[in-house]
Amino acid sequence: MWKLTFCPGFKVFSAVFFIAIIQIVVYIIELAHTKSSGLKALNENFFLGPQLWTLQEMGMRMPY
């Protein structure tokens, strides 16, 4: 019912579905990487965000 109400054209083999799956997998990898170092997995300053050093190790760019 939710699918028909909010996104009737959504299909499992669509590009949006694959992008969402990739984002979820990367997020889980970031949390696992942070947790394996012995620190808290979530950042206290950002809601549901991993630690900043984890993001930097995984390729985040710091804008100046």
Secondary structure, 3 states (H helix, E strand, C coil): CHHHHHCCCCCCCCHHHHHHHHHHHHHHHHHHHHHHCCCCCECCCCCCCECHHHHHHCCCCCCC
